[in-house]
């Protein structure tokens, strides 16, 4: 050990310098690094015997200086905790933002739908008012057409718009009936029995329960009774009689008309057999052209032109039509007829089509005499 005063070498156990006598023990000891190890005892097993704790102290536990390691571990844990907390807050914030945006978008969409529905309701109400104005002036065709336009525009079904759709459909049907009824009365006045037949047939098919239609049929039957020779009207009588089977008057008129037509037919056959007609050049009896569909006031028709090319007047002509669906299955049939078709004239036939599944039609025969 070196002396701090003179620098002389001394034994380690020396307390004073052998050369200069300087005290070196206490000062040198202060420069020695001492590493302490503390032995402690910890209880390994504890048990209660005779009311006292018995502690086994046979195994010592060495406690080292681990403060720095504990502190470092604690700091790392705190740092990781803060980082995890930041991530959690970021995730939660993102979720909240998405929820707020989604809720806002949903509310906006709902608001837009409600606004659109309210606009349609307003338009329906306006069209109902407009149609009512036409109806007051007995312009039933314009009234029904106005309501049909708004129905087709928004593809309105029976349960839409808080009952407004039902009101619209009921009013439209009412105007159609009134239009056909009004036109039928005009046909009676002008003796336009061809159009009268098609109008009354439509009304009887769909609105026979209405009081004014039953009254119209009374007028038509009276006309038929006065014009027993009109074949078209007699066929209409068949329809009316089947629709109102309990009406005894209709039964009597039908029997009378049938008897009249049969007698006329027999007389015609006898007359033809007795006469010897001069030879004539064969002429085709009729010519059918321009076959097409038509939709009028929501009612579909199978239409076309039939020209009388027989060289004589036909008392009665009837077109028989079969109806087919998209798979070419027959789904029904319909007819139209007219009376007193002069030679060389063209009749525009218009047969009502009531089968909704109909996609095409075919004329299967034409009856005439």
PESULDA-V6875 format. One record per run of one state. SS is the DSSP state (h for helix, s for strand, l for the rest). FROM is the first residue (numbers start at 1). LEN is the number of residues. If there is no record, write none. Layout:
# PESULDA-V6875
SS FROM LEN
SS FROM LEN
This chain:
# PESULDA-V6875
l 1 1
s 2 1
l 3 6
s 9 1
l 10 6
s 16 1
l 17 6
s 23 1
l 24 1
h 25 6
l 31 7
s 38 4
l 42 4
s 46 4
l 50 2
s 52 4
l 56 4
s 60 4
l 64 3
h 67 70
l 137 3
h 140 15
l 155 9
h 164 27
l 191 2
h 193 15
l 208 3
h 211 16
l 227 4
h 231 13
l 244 4
h 248 27
l 275 11
s 286 11
l 297 2
s 299 10
l 309 5
s 314 11
l 325 5
s 330 12
l 342 4
s 346 8
l 354 6
s 360 9
l 369 1
